[in-house]
C-alpha cells in the first residue's frame, strides 16, 4: 500500500473530474461583466481597468494560442484556461485536505492502516468535490475572470505551507517558504485575495516551531502575520511604487533629468540593498534574516509582472485604461484612485455634514518635461464621525436603504448601535452569510436579492424551515419551483462541515485554528475591508470563495467524524467506506445534481450576440456612446477579438470624464476614426476643467453651442468666475442651447431617411439637463459642434437618460441604439403621450437581417444579465411592429412579430417582463396573429395568477415587500382585460376579469391598500 501513489492518483482524479465538468459547462464565448474586457486585453496584451491583472492576462494569452488563429475560438480557450486553473485548485485542495486529515488521525512515523487510508482519501474526495461543485466556485470556473486563477494561487500557498510543515525538520525545508513568497508575489498580478492566507500561515509556522505553544504565543504570531500582511499590502505593493514615483519626481523636477531616471536609481538601490542584505546574512550565518530577505526578493520577482502594465501602456494599445505609462500614473492605477475611497476605521454617518476641508497627498501628472502638480487629494472633517463606519454613503438611494434596513425615521439620526446593526445584519448577514448558505444549504433563485422574501435568498428545501424564514412556501409559483437556479441541499453539506469542524477542533486544535483563521480572513475580514454600501450592481459572492474553500476542508472532515461514529458499531474499514459513501452522496453528488443545470453555459452566447446587435444598430463609421460594463465590455470583445464592426467608435461615458480617455478618443483606433474633438490636451488635462459649475446669468433665448463652448474653454479671466479662494474658473452661464443645422450636410451624409428630409429643423434647440459640466459632457458638446453630421452619433438604449444632455427630442430608434437626428423625434406636447420615433427602414433591416439572437429561445438556463435584456428585446420588436402598422406596412409588421416568436422565450423570468408580454400580445393582435396572441395572454395570465397568489400569501405572515410587484401585476391584468375585450377574445377576457376581481377583493380585504 503506497500512500503517496494513492494520494497522487486520487488527487489527479479529482482534477480530471472537476476540469472535465468545467469544460463541459463553460461558456463558449465572452460572458457579461469583466470577461469581455479581460479576453480582449489578454488577446492583444492591453491594459484593463484598475488595479490590473497582468499575470492573468499573460497566462490567458497563452491559452488563446490553442485557437489556432480562429478568432471565434479565442474566448473559448481562455475560458478553458479558467477551467484548468479551477481544476488545479481542486487538485491542491485535495492534497491539503489529505495532509491535514493524516495529521489528525495518525502521526508522521506510524504506518497508516487500510481503514485510515480510506478515511483520509474519503475526506479528500468529499471536501474537494463538494467545493468543485459549489455554486460560487463553479460560476467562476467557466469564464475568463481572475477569480479562478486567484483561487489556484490560494490553494498552492496553503498546500505549500502544509508541505513545509511536513518537511520542516529536513535540510533546505525553507525552500517551501520561498516558494510561498514567490507565489504570493505572482498572485498580486492576478488578485490580492491570496494575501489573506498570511495570518493562517503565521500560525502554522508558530505551531511547528514551538513544542509547547501557548495562547499568548499564538496571538503574538497572529499579530505578526497581520503585520506581514499589512507590510506586503501597503509597504511592497503601494509604497515601493510610491517611493519610485517620488524618486522620479526629484530626479526629473529638481535635477532636470529625464523621465524614468529616478525609477532606475530606486530600482538599482532596491536590488542592491536586497543583494547586499542576502550576502551579509550568508556571510554572518543569519538564517532568519536570509529567509526574510529571500522571501521579500521573491515577492518582488512575482510583483514584477506589473512591468507589463507600463510597457504596454507606452505602446498605446486600443484598450489602455488609465494610461499608466509613468510611475505616478501607475501609482494611481494600483491605488484604484478612479473608484475613490470608502472609510474603514473612522468616518462619517450618512447624514453627517462636512465642516472642514482637508488636503490630502499631492497628486502629480506627467507634463512635457516635468511632473506637474494637479492638486491634493480631497478630504473632509465631519460634524459627526464614528469608529468603523458602516453607514457612510450620502447617496440618496443608499440613505433610503439605510433607513429602511435599520427602521430609522425620516429625520432620525443614526447612532453607533445602528452602525453595528448594519454591519452584522447587512454586511455580514446579507452580503456574506447569505452567500455562505447558498453554497452549503441551498439557493432560492439567481435574481439579485436586496432583502425581500422572493429574490436571492438562501433556502434549504425543508419546507417548514423555509416557510418560517420566507413565507409563501405553500403557494410557490411554477416559475420558482421549475427555476434551474433553485438549488436545495437540505443542510447536508453544512452539517457535514460543522461535524468536520467540531471533530477537527476536538482532535487537533492547532490545525483546526489554522483552517478557522483562513475561513475568517477570507470571509469576515473581507467584509470589514470592503465595507460595501447597499444596492451593489450585482451579487458579490465571488469575493468570498476563499472562505468557502476553507469550509470545504471541514466538509471533507465530516467523513472522519461520521467514520468515528460508525466504527463504534462496525469495523474500522466498513465505517470508513460507509462514511465516505455518505459524504459523497450528501455533498458533491447532491450539489452536482442540483447545480449542473444552472451552471451549464455550454450553449449560451448572449453577451457576444447582444454586443453584435449593439454594433449592428449603428451606421458605418458611427460614434456609439455606452455607459455600463455590460453594454461596453462585450462590445470591446466583439471588436478587438472577432473583428466585428471595428468601424464603430465605442465611447464609454463612465470613463469619458478622465483626461486619459478623452486623449485616446482623439486617436484613430482599428478602423474607427478619431472623434471630432477640437480641445487641446492642456484644456482638459487632469486638474483643469474637471468640474464646471452652472451659474444662471439670465441670458435670453438659446445660445449657439459653439459660443457656449468658447466660454467653457476660454482662458480669458473675463470669461471666468471668481471663486471664494480668489482663483478664477470657467462656468456655464446658460442651459439653453442651440445647434444650427447645415441641411446640405445632413442630406449628403444620409443622416435622415429620404422621406424625412423635409422635417429637418433649421436648428436644434434644447435645455441642458445638468447643473455642471464634467469632461464627459465637455467632450460630447465639443463633438456636437465639430462633427457637422459627418459621422452618425448614437446612444445605446441602456444609457441612463440624464446622459442624453437634454437631447431626448432628437433621438430616433434604430435598434439597440438611439440615433441623433436634426428632426423632432417627439411631436406630442404631453410628455405622457410621447412615444419613441422609429426609423422603420433602418430598424427593420437591422432586426431582420443583421441582429443575432443566439439561443435565447431554446436555452434551458439564462443568467440574470441575459434575461434582463428581454425587456429591451421585446420592446424593440413591439415598437417596430406597431410603427410599421401605423405606416401601413402590414406584411413587414407580420414578419417582425413572426421573428419575435422565434427569438423571445415563452418562459417569463421576472415580473417586469409581463408588461412587455402584454404589449407583445397587443402587437400580435394588430397583425392578425390571434392564436399566438391568445397563447401569450394565457401564459402571462398564468404567470401573474401564480405570482400574485405567492406575493399575497407571503404578506399573510411577513411584511409586504412586494407592493410594487403586486401593483404591476394588477396593472398588467387590467391592461390585458382591456386588450382582450377590444379584440373580442371572450374566453380569455372572462378568465382575466375573474382573476382580477379575486385579487382586487383579496387586496382590499388584506388591508394592504
Secondary structure as GFF3:
##gff-version 3
##sequence-region A 1 1009
A	DSSP	alpha_helix	3	25	.	.	.	ID=ss1
A	DSSP	alpha_helix	35	44	.	.	.	ID=ss2
A	DSSP	alpha_helix	54	64	.	.	.	ID=ss3
A	DSSP	three_ten_helix	65	67	.	.	.	ID=ss4
A	DSSP	three_ten_helix	71	73	.	.	.	ID=ss5
A	DSSP	alpha_helix	74	105	.	.	.	ID=ss6
A	DSSP	alpha_helix	114	132	.	.	.	ID=ss7
A	DSSP	alpha_helix	135	141	.	.	.	ID=ss8
A	DSSP	alpha_helix	146	167	.	.	.	ID=ss9
A	DSSP	alpha_helix	174	188	.	.	.	ID=ss10
A	DSSP	three_ten_helix	192	197	.	.	.	ID=ss11
A	DSSP	alpha_helix	198	209	.	.	.	ID=ss12
A	DSSP	alpha_helix	215	230	.	.	.	ID=ss13
A	DSSP	pi_helix	231	239	.	.	.	ID=ss14
A	DSSP	alpha_helix	240	249	.	.	.	ID=ss15
A	DSSP	pi_helix	250	254	.	.	.	ID=ss16
A	DSSP	alpha_helix	261	283	.	.	.	ID=ss17
A	DSSP	alpha_helix	287	303	.	.	.	ID=ss18
A	DSSP	three_ten_helix	304	306	.	.	.	ID=ss19
A	DSSP	alpha_helix	307	314	.	.	.	ID=ss20
A	DSSP	three_ten_helix	321	323	.	.	.	ID=ss21
A	DSSP	alpha_helix	327	334	.	.	.	ID=ss22
A	DSSP	three_ten_helix	337	339	.	.	.	ID=ss23
A	DSSP	beta_strand	346	348	.	.	.	ID=ss24
A	DSSP	beta_strand	354	366	.	.	.	ID=ss25
A	DSSP	beta_strand	371	382	.	.	.	ID=ss26
A	DSSP	beta_strand	385	387	.	.	.	ID=ss27
A	DSSP	alpha_helix	396	406	.	.	.	ID=ss28
A	DSSP	alpha_helix	416	422	.	.	.	ID=ss29
A	DSSP	pi_helix	423	433	.	.	.	ID=ss30
A	DSSP	alpha_helix	434	440	.	.	.	ID=ss31
A	DSSP	beta_strand	442	443	.	.	.	ID=ss32
A	DSSP	alpha_helix	463	470	.	.	.	ID=ss33
A	DSSP	three_ten_helix	473	475	.	.	.	ID=ss34
A	DSSP	alpha_helix	478	481	.	.	.	ID=ss35
A	DSSP	beta_strand	487	488	.	.	.	ID=ss36
A	DSSP	alpha_helix	492	507	.	.	.	ID=ss37
A	DSSP	alpha_helix	509	521	.	.	.	ID=ss38
A	DSSP	alpha_helix	524	530	.	.	.	ID=ss39
A	DSSP	three_ten_helix	541	544	.	.	.	ID=ss40
A	DSSP	alpha_helix	545	566	.	.	.	ID=ss41
A	DSSP	alpha_helix	572	584	.	.	.	ID=ss42
A	DSSP	pi_helix	585	589	.	.	.	ID=ss43
A	DSSP	alpha_helix	590	599	.	.	.	ID=ss44
A	DSSP	alpha_helix	606	616	.	.	.	ID=ss45
A	DSSP	beta_strand	623	626	.	.	.	ID=ss46
A	DSSP	alpha_helix	633	640	.	.	.	ID=ss47
A	DSSP	beta_strand	649	652	.	.	.	ID=ss48
A	DSSP	alpha_helix	659	665	.	.	.	ID=ss49
A	DSSP	alpha_helix	681	684	.	.	.	ID=ss50
A	DSSP	beta_strand	691	694	.	.	.	ID=ss51
A	DSSP	beta_strand	703	704	.	.	.	ID=ss52
A	DSSP	alpha_helix	705	713	.	.	.	ID=ss53
A	DSSP	three_ten_helix	717	719	.	.	.	ID=ss54
A	DSSP	beta_strand	721	722	.	.	.	ID=ss55
A	DSSP	beta_strand	728	729	.	.	.	ID=ss56
A	DSSP	beta_strand	731	732	.	.	.	ID=ss57
A	DSSP	beta_strand	736	740	.	.	.	ID=ss58
A	DSSP	alpha_helix	743	748	.	.	.	ID=ss59
A	DSSP	three_ten_helix	754	759	.	.	.	ID=ss60
A	DSSP	beta_strand	763	767	.	.	.	ID=ss61
A	DSSP	beta_strand	772	774	.	.	.	ID=ss62
A	DSSP	alpha_helix	775	787	.	.	.	ID=ss63
A	DSSP	beta_strand	793	796	.	.	.	ID=ss64
A	DSSP	three_ten_helix	801	804	.	.	.	ID=ss65
A	DSSP	three_ten_helix	808	810	.	.	.	ID=ss66
A	DSSP	beta_strand	811	813	.	.	.	ID=ss67
A	DSSP	beta_strand	817	820	.	.	.	ID=ss68
A	DSSP	three_ten_helix	831	833	.	.	.	ID=ss69
A	DSSP	alpha_helix	840	845	.	.	.	ID=ss70
A	DSSP	pi_helix	846	850	.	.	.	ID=ss71
A	DSSP	alpha_helix	864	867	.	.	.	ID=ss72
A	DSSP	alpha_helix	870	886	.	.	.	ID=ss73
A	DSSP	alpha_helix	890	903	.	.	.	ID=ss74
A	DSSP	alpha_helix	913	926	.	.	.	ID=ss75
A	DSSP	alpha_helix	930	957	.	.	.	ID=ss76
A	DSSP	alpha_helix	963	982	.	.	.	ID=ss77
A	DSSP	alpha_helix	986	1006	.	.	.	ID=ss78
###
